[in-house]
Structures are given as structure tokens and as C-alpha cells.
Amino acid sequence: MEIVLRAGDIQRAGQESGFRVDKKGSIDLVTEVDLACERMCRETIAERFPEHDILAEELGGPSGRESSRFRWVFDPLDGTTNYAHGLPIYCSSLALEVDGRAEVAAIYDPTRRELFTAERGEGSYLNGRALRVSQTSTLIDSLLVTGFPYSVHEESGDLVALFGYFLGRARAVRRLGSAALDLCYVAAGRFEGFWEQHLKPWDVAAGALIVAEAGGEVSGMDGAPFDPAAAHLIASNGHVHGEVVDTIAAFREERAKKQKS
């Protein structure tokens, strides 16, 4: 909690003072604020838990001892493109994995002063208030959210087609630009479901635990057990999870038939 709150302070200060923006790819940005948040996290953990590993977006990993049972997974600024354009939808995300499984998590949105937390077996919370997923039971009554990877220019056909496929089956679909917040909003009952592919562990490690501890369900896009290294997921309130899995499977089957014909 301390690390993501401090990252939020750095992010707010950057919006006030200005910041440098660089490119990692044609549309993949990194700001000096990303780097400042990550350095703060690494320094804090190195001081208090020098034997622990760290995996983070900008400076890689691991650090500490590679054989450690403990690994911190950190996204210093999830929603960098939003942040660089002044769009107030971004956060920092931190999870602690023990023996490869996330056990505690914190995600902080500094623009709304919303701190999402979870501890395995102890529930999920927003600013100290217990979270529960929504009770919506059908896809047509659901508000869904998704995200697009930085390779969207090369894969826009399939990504947009799946987005459209869900548009015809759900109440509405949104695209916010922060996977960590998408997951938090599923946990808070603001969305019924979220799907995305080409994800990294730091995008989902904390948020997946927050969803699960709020009573939701997390799996791969194919319905397989969730694996943060698999790079794709579905997170839902649990009630519509099967419909989301089936919709993706039906879409892929239809696309495969069209490509053959």
C-alpha cells in the first residue's frame, strides 16, 4: 500500500510539473514518471526485503535472489498513454507472489483517490470497504471492458472484430486503457467482465487477486485455469463467465471457418 500510494504522489506531481515522454515502440510510450515510480519501488523493497525478487515493467527483473520464494510484481504506471495525454485513467499496481502465487495486492488510482487492496483468503477492499462483484447473471445485461495491445496496428482486424462480436451480445463494451483498473472495476461491480490478450504479469498479478477475493472468477480466454504468464485472461463476476468463454470460442470458430472458405 505504501509503495502504490507513493507512486500516486509521484504521478500527481508529474502532471503538475510536466515530464519527458520517450518511445519504446511506434505507439508504446514510457515517461520519466514510470521510471521514477519503479526506482522508488525497487529502492524500498531492496531496503526492507533485500532477499526478495522484483519483476517490473520498465527495468525488468529479477533483482535480489532469483531463488527467492518471494517476488514483487510491479507496474509503476499502468495507463501510460492515458497519462501522457492527460487522460485521468491510470494507476500503479503491485503484488507479492509467494511460491509463484499472488498473496497480497494493491492498486492505487491517484486521480480518484481509490486504493484497491486484497489479501488471499481475506477479501478485497476499496479504501477499506469490502468489495463484491456484481450479481448480474446474463451477458445481455452486462457492461464489459477490454483492452488492446501495443501490437494493435498489426492485429486490428481480429481485435476489433471480437470487440464488435461482444457489442452484439452485451449491453455495452468499454475500452479504458488500464488493465489493472479494468480488473479493479470488475471486483467493484462496475463491470461484469473483462477480457484481453498479450498481457504481461505486471498488468494482471495484483488485479486478478483483487477480482478473485471479491468473489469473481479469473481464467484464460479459453477457460483454462488462470496463469499470469499465459498473456491472456478473462475476469468476471463469475455469473457470466461461461457466456464470455463461449462467446470467444464461437467467435474464433466463425473466424476460422471464414478464413478457410
C-alpha positions as CSV (number, residue, x, y, z in Angstrom):
1,M,0.0,0.0,0.0
2,E,2.8,2.4,0.9
3,I,4.5,1.9,-2.5
4,V,1.5,2.4,-4.7
5,L,0.4,5.5,-2.6
6,R,3.9,7.0,-3.0
7,A,3.7,6.2,-6.7
8,G,0.4,8.1,-6.9
9,D,2.1,11.1,-5.3
10,I,4.9,10.9,-8.0
11,Q,2.3,10.7,-10.7
12,R,0.3,13.7,-9.5
13,A,3.4,15.7,-9.1
14,G,4.4,14.9,-12.7
15,Q,1.1,16.1,-14.0
16,E,1.7,19.4,-12.3
17,S,5.3,19.9,-13.2
18,G,5.5,18.3,-16.6
19,F,7.5,15.2,-17.7
20,R,9.6,13.8,-20.5
21,V,8.0,11.2,-22.8
22,D,10.0,8.6,-24.8
23,K,9.1,5.8,-27.1
24,K,9.7,2.1,-26.6
25,G,7.8,1.4,-29.9
26,S,5.8,3.2,-32.5
27,I,2.9,3.7,-30.0
28,D,4.4,2.2,-26.8
29,L,5.4,5.1,-24.5
30,V,7.4,5.4,-21.4
31,T,7.7,8.6,-19.3
32,E,10.2,9.7,-16.7
33,V,7.4,9.2,-14.2
34,D,7.2,5.5,-15.0
35,L,10.9,5.2,-14.3
36,A,10.8,7.4,-11.1
37,C,8.0,5.2,-9.7
38,E,9.8,2.0,-10.5
39,R,13.1,3.2,-8.9
40,M,11.2,4.2,-5.8
41,C,9.6,0.7,-5.6
42,R,12.9,-1.1,-6.1
43,E,14.7,1.0,-3.6
44,T,12.0,0.5,-1.0
45,I,11.9,-3.3,-1.4
46,A,15.7,-3.6,-1.5
47,E,16.0,-1.8,1.8
48,R,13.3,-3.8,3.6
49,F,13.4,-7.2,1.8
50,P,16.8,-7.5,0.2
51,E,16.4,-11.2,-0.3
52,H,13.2,-10.8,-2.4
53,D,13.0,-10.7,-6.2
54,I,11.3,-7.9,-8.2
55,L,9.7,-8.1,-11.7
56,A,8.7,-4.7,-13.0
57,E,7.8,-3.3,-16.4
58,E,10.5,-0.8,-17.2
59,L,13.7,-2.1,-15.7
60,G,13.0,-5.8,-15.9
61,G,13.9,-8.4,-13.4
62,P,14.6,-10.3,-11.4
63,S,16.6,-8.5,-8.8
64,G,17.5,-9.8,-5.4
65,R,17.9,-13.5,-5.3
66,E,16.5,-15.4,-8.2
67,S,15.9,-18.4,-6.0
68,S,13.7,-16.4,-3.6
69,R,10.2,-17.7,-2.8
70,F,9.1,-14.1,-2.8
71,R,8.6,-11.9,-5.9
72,W,7.2,-8.5,-6.1
73,V,5.4,-7.8,-9.4
74,F,5.1,-4.0,-10.1
75,D,3.6,-1.9,-12.8
76,P,4.8,1.6,-12.0
77,L,2.3,3.4,-14.2
78,D,-0.5,1.3,-15.9
79,G,-2.1,3.5,-18.5
80,T,1.0,5.4,-19.6
81,T,-0.6,6.5,-22.9
82,N,-3.6,8.0,-20.9
83,Y,-1.2,9.6,-18.5
84,A,1.0,11.1,-21.3
85,H,-2.2,12.6,-22.9
86,G,-3.5,14.0,-19.6
87,L,-6.4,11.5,-19.5
88,P,-7.1,10.7,-15.8
89,I,-7.3,6.9,-16.1
90,Y,-4.1,5.4,-14.8
91,C,-2.7,3.7,-11.7
92,S,0.2,1.8,-10.1
93,S,-0.1,-1.9,-9.4
94,L,1.9,-4.1,-7.0
95,A,1.5,-7.8,-6.0
96,L,3.6,-10.0,-3.8
97,E,3.9,-13.6,-5.0
98,V,4.9,-16.4,-2.7
99,D,6.0,-19.6,-4.4
100,G,4.6,-18.3,-7.7
101,R,1.1,-17.3,-6.4
102,A,-0.1,-13.7,-5.6
103,E,-0.9,-13.4,-1.9
104,V,-1.3,-9.7,-1.4
105,A,-2.1,-6.9,-3.9
106,A,-2.6,-3.1,-4.0
107,I,-3.6,-0.9,-6.9
108,Y,-3.9,2.9,-6.5
109,D,-5.7,5.4,-8.7
110,P,-4.4,8.8,-7.6
111,T,-7.0,10.8,-9.7
112,R,-9.9,9.3,-7.8
113,R,-8.0,8.6,-4.5
114,E,-9.1,4.9,-4.8
115,L,-6.9,2.3,-3.2
116,F,-7.8,-1.3,-4.1
117,T,-6.3,-4.0,-1.9
118,A,-6.6,-7.7,-1.4
119,E,-5.0,-10.5,0.7
120,R,-5.6,-14.1,-0.2
121,G,-8.4,-15.6,1.9
122,E,-9.1,-12.2,3.5
123,G,-11.2,-10.4,0.8
124,S,-10.8,-7.3,-1.4
125,Y,-11.3,-3.7,-0.3
126,L,-11.7,-0.2,-1.7
127,N,-10.4,2.4,0.7
128,G,-11.1,-0.1,3.5
129,R,-14.6,-1.0,2.4
130,A,-15.2,-4.6,1.4
131,L,-15.7,-5.3,-2.4
132,R,-18.1,-7.7,-4.1
133,V,-18.6,-8.4,-7.7
134,S,-22.0,-7.7,-9.3
135,Q,-24.8,-10.2,-9.3
136,T,-25.7,-9.7,-13.0
137,S,-26.3,-13.2,-14.5
138,T,-26.7,-12.6,-18.3
139,L,-24.3,-11.2,-20.9
140,I,-27.0,-9.0,-22.4
141,D,-27.4,-7.2,-19.1
142,S,-23.6,-6.8,-18.7
143,L,-21.2,-3.9,-19.1
144,L,-17.9,-5.3,-20.4
145,V,-14.5,-3.9,-20.8
146,T,-11.4,-4.9,-22.9
147,G,-8.0,-3.6,-23.9
148,F,-5.8,-3.6,-27.0
149,P,-2.1,-4.4,-27.0
150,Y,0.6,-2.2,-28.5
151,S,0.6,-4.5,-31.5
152,V,-2.9,-3.4,-32.3
153,H,-1.7,-1.9,-35.7
154,E,-0.7,-5.4,-36.8
155,E,-3.7,-7.2,-35.3
156,S,-6.5,-4.7,-35.5
157,G,-8.7,-6.9,-37.6
158,D,-9.2,-9.7,-35.1
159,L,-9.2,-7.4,-32.1
160,V,-11.8,-5.0,-33.4
161,A,-13.9,-7.9,-34.8
162,L,-14.0,-9.6,-31.3
163,F,-14.9,-6.2,-29.8
164,G,-17.8,-6.0,-32.3
165,Y,-18.8,-9.5,-31.6
166,F,-19.3,-8.7,-28.0
167,L,-21.1,-5.4,-28.8
168,G,-23.9,-7.5,-30.3
169,R,-24.2,-9.7,-27.3
170,A,-23.7,-7.4,-24.2
171,R,-25.3,-4.3,-23.0
172,A,-22.2,-2.3,-23.8
173,V,-18.4,-2.6,-24.1
174,R,-15.8,-0.1,-23.0
175,R,-12.1,0.3,-23.5
176,L,-10.3,2.4,-20.8
177,G,-6.6,1.8,-21.4
178,S,-5.6,0.4,-18.0
179,A,-5.9,-3.4,-17.4
180,A,-5.2,-3.0,-13.7
181,L,-8.2,-0.6,-13.3
182,D,-10.3,-2.8,-15.5
183,L,-9.8,-5.7,-13.1
184,C,-10.5,-3.5,-10.1
185,Y,-13.7,-2.3,-11.6
186,V,-14.8,-5.9,-12.2
187,A,-14.1,-6.5,-8.5
188,A,-16.1,-3.4,-7.6
189,G,-19.1,-4.5,-9.6
190,R,-18.7,-1.6,-12.1
191,F,-18.1,-4.1,-14.9
192,E,-19.4,-7.7,-15.2
193,G,-16.5,-8.9,-17.3
194,F,-13.1,-8.1,-18.8
195,W,-11.0,-9.9,-21.5
196,E,-7.6,-9.1,-23.0
197,Q,-4.7,-10.8,-24.7
198,H,-1.0,-10.0,-25.0
199,L,-0.8,-9.1,-21.3
200,K,2.3,-9.1,-19.0
201,P,2.4,-10.4,-15.5
202,W,2.7,-6.9,-14.1
203,D,-0.6,-6.0,-15.9
204,V,-2.6,-8.6,-14.0
205,A,-0.9,-10.1,-11.0
206,A,-2.5,-7.7,-8.5
207,G,-5.8,-7.2,-10.2
208,A,-6.5,-10.9,-10.7
209,L,-6.2,-11.5,-6.9
210,I,-8.5,-8.5,-6.2
211,V,-11.1,-9.9,-8.5
212,A,-10.9,-13.4,-7.0
213,E,-11.1,-12.1,-3.5
214,A,-14.2,-10.1,-4.4
215,G,-15.9,-13.2,-5.4
216,G,-15.2,-13.1,-9.1
217,E,-13.7,-15.6,-11.5
218,V,-10.4,-15.4,-13.5
219,S,-9.3,-17.8,-16.3
220,G,-7.5,-17.8,-19.6
221,M,-9.5,-16.7,-22.6
222,D,-10.0,-20.3,-23.4
223,G,-11.4,-21.1,-20.0
224,A,-8.3,-22.7,-18.8
225,P,-7.0,-22.0,-15.2
226,F,-5.5,-18.5,-14.9
227,D,-1.8,-18.3,-15.4
228,P,-0.3,-14.7,-15.3
229,A,2.5,-15.9,-17.7
230,A,-0.1,-17.0,-20.3
231,A,-0.6,-13.4,-21.5
232,H,-4.4,-13.6,-21.8
233,L,-7.3,-13.7,-19.4
234,I,-11.0,-13.3,-18.7
235,A,-12.1,-11.8,-15.4
236,S,-15.8,-11.7,-14.5
237,N,-18.3,-11.7,-11.7
238,G,-18.5,-15.4,-12.2
239,H,-22.1,-15.5,-13.2
240,V,-21.4,-14.5,-16.8
241,H,-18.0,-16.2,-17.1
242,G,-19.2,-19.2,-19.1
243,E,-21.0,-16.9,-21.5
244,V,-17.9,-14.9,-22.1
245,V,-15.8,-18.0,-22.6
246,D,-18.4,-19.4,-25.0
247,T,-18.6,-16.1,-26.9
248,I,-14.9,-16.0,-27.6
249,A,-14.9,-19.7,-28.6
250,A,-17.8,-19.1,-31.0
251,F,-16.1,-16.0,-32.5
252,R,-12.8,-17.9,-33.1
253,E,-14.7,-20.8,-34.7
254,E,-16.6,-18.4,-37.1
255,R,-13.3,-16.6,-38.0
256,A,-11.6,-20.0,-38.7
257,K,-14.4,-21.0,-41.0
258,K,-14.3,-17.7,-42.9
259,Q,-10.5,-18.0,-43.3
260,K,-10.9,-21.5,-44.8
261,S,-13.6,-20.5,-47.2
